[in-house]
Amino acid sequence: MSDQPPSSAPQMLKALVARDVHLALRGGGGWLQTLFFFLIFIGLSGFALGPGAAALRAAAPAIIWLGLLLAVQFSVLDLFRSDMEDGTLQVLCAEHKSLLPYVFARLVTAFITLALPLALIVPLAFVMFSVPVGGAVPAALLLMAASPALIIAGVVAAAVSASARTGGLLGMGLAAPLVVPVLIFGIGTVEAGLSPAASQWVSPQTLLLLALTLFYGVVLPPFAVLAIRLGLE
């Protein structure tokens, strides 16, 4: 953080995103561990299912969605803990009236350092599960379009966990009611899109999934701010 705090919410958002992305790329560990976890999970799941192409293709939506969910949740578990412990959040509370820019900066950073790298390997994961490239690419794009909902749910749970000074596993438990609807609609949408009778990817389930992502983006960040403020009192 610079000596002179940003004077407006957009400037604060820009400064925090630049700081967090720089730290993430310089450290390299977090996003690389996320990719490694996702690849290991997908690979082990494929070995467990066996070499049958039909079984792999049928299980692909559920396995890949679950792998994405777990990778994202594990990565954001301690998102606020270091700032809570080193006094950064206390300084931000003293300098700024609202912590919403801070929370949105964390969301943007998580999308850049988690969702975008995963977007590069999710199509490969579908191909590994015997899904044709023509179906793997739109399925991967759909996962990436809905990934902000998983990130937002994880960020809210991380804020509650950091505020309560609890462990990461409890944070994942707190996120479960928020991520389960995303998982259900996401798996159903990909299964419908990959079915032989499907003529297009835009279905009522797709619209519900995107609407849920938008709803989470509007409604949940203030709850993360509230949890952080309660933790600082």
N, C-alpha and C positions, 0 to 999 in steps of 0.2 A: 504494500500500500504506500502511496506517496504521502509526503508531509501535508500537502494540500488536498483535502477530500474533494471528490467530484461534487459540483454544485447542483446537479440535477439528477433525477432518476435515470434518464438515458445515459448520461455520462458515467454514473455509478455502475450501471449494468455493463456498459462497454469496458470499463476499467476492470471490473471483477471477472468478466469472461476472459479478457486478455490475460489476466494474471493466472487464472485457474487452468486455462488451456496451455499456457507456457509451462506451468509447473507439471502438468500431466505429461506433456511431451518430453520435458527435460528428464523427469523421473522415469518414464517409460514403463514402469512396472504395472500400474493399474490396468490400462487398456490391453496390454499384452497378456496379462493374467486372465482377463475376461475372454479374449479370443482363444487362449489355450484351454480354459475351462469348457467353453462351448464346443471346441473341436473334440476334446476328450469325451465329453458327454455324448456327442453325436456318434463318434466312432465306436464307443463301447455299446451304445444302444443298437447300432447296426450289427455288431458282432453277436449280440444277444438274440436278435431277431433271426439271424441266419442268412443264407445266401439267396433265398427265394425272392425274386423281383416283385412278385405280387404282394407278398407280406411287407416288404420294405416300403413299397409305394403306398400301401394302405395305412401304414403307421407313420409315414413322413409328416403329415400335418401336426399330429399330436406330439411326436418326439421333438420336432424342431421348434414348435411353439414353447414346449416345456423347457427346452434347452435355453432358448432366448430369455424366458422369464427368469430362470434360475441365475443365468449369467448376469442379467441386469440387477436383480435383487441383491446378489452377493456383492456387486461392485459399488452399490450406493448405500450399503448398510452403515458405514461410518463417515458419510459425506460431511456431516456437520460437527463431528466429534472434535477434530483438531481445532477448528475455529472456536468451538465452545471452551476448550481447555486452555488455549493460549491467549484468550482475551480479545480476539479479533471481533467477535460478535458484540461484546460489551462496547468496544470503540464505535462500531457501526451504529449501535443503538443510540449512543450519545451524540453522534454526528448527524444522523438522519432520522426523520420522523417515521418513515416506513421502511420495513425490511423486505417488502415485496420485490424490489429490484435485486436484492441479494439472493432471494429464493429463485427468481427467474434466471439469474445468472448461473446458479447451480444447475438448473434444469437445462439451460442451453449448453453448458459445458459438458454435462452428462450425455446429451444427445451427440455432441461433436466427438467426444472421446470414446463413447460406447456404441451408440447406434450406427454411426457412419462406418467405423471399422467392421462391425458385424455385417453391415450391408454388403461388404465385399465378399464375404464367405458364405452367407446364407444361400445364394443360388447354387454354390458348389455343394452345400449340404443337401439340397433337394436332389441334385444330380446324383450324389452318392446313394440316395435312397431310390434310385431307378425312376425318378420323375423326369420326363423329357424336358429339354432346355426351354421349349415353348411354354411349358407350364411352370418351370422353376423360376423364371424371371418375374412373371406377374405375381406369383406367390410370394417371392422375396420382397417385391415392392409393397405388397399388402402388409407384410410383417413390419417393414420399416415405417409405413404410414401409421401403424397402430403402436409402434414402439414408444412414442411419447407417453401414452397412457400407462405403460408399465413403469417408465421412468418416474412419472409424476407420483404414482402410487408408492413407489419405493422411496422417493424423496420425502413424502409426507411421513411415512413410517420411520425413516431415518431421523427426521426432526423430532418426532415423539420419543424415539429411543434415546437420542442425545439429550433431550430435555429431562427425561426421567433417569438418566445415567444408568440405563439398562443395557443388557447384552444384545448383540446383533441378531441372535435367533428370535428373540422376542419381537424385534423389529420386523422380521419376516412374517411372524405370526400376525402382527398388526396390519401388514400389507395384504394378507390373504383375502379378506373380504373385498378388497378393491381390485385385485388382479384376477380373481376367479372369473368374474363376468367377462373380462377381456380375453381370458384363455378360452372360455366356452364359445364366445362369438368368433374369435379368431380361428379356432380349429374348425368350426362349422363352415366358415367362409372359405377357407382353403380347401376343405374336403369337397364343398360344392363346386368350386372352381376347377378342381382337378378331375371331377367325375366325367366319364365319357359323354354323358348327355348334356353337359354344360355348354352353353353357347356364348356366355359372357361372364366376366368376373364381377360385375356390379350387380349385386343382389340385395334384397332387404337386409340380410345379415351383414353385408359389407357396409351398408349405410348406417346400421345400428352400431357397428364397431367404430366407424369414423365419428359418429355422433357422441359415442361414449368417450372417445379421446378428446373431443372438443369440450365436452362437459367437465371432464377431469381438469383440463387446462384452465377453465374459468373458475371452478368451484373450489378445488383442493388447495392451491397455493396459499390462500389466506389461512387455512388451517395449519399449514406448516409454519407460517409466521407466528400464529398464536402459540403454537407449541414451543417455538424458540423463545419467545418473550416470557412465557411461563417458566421456562428453564433458567432464565437469567435473573429471575426475581428471588 
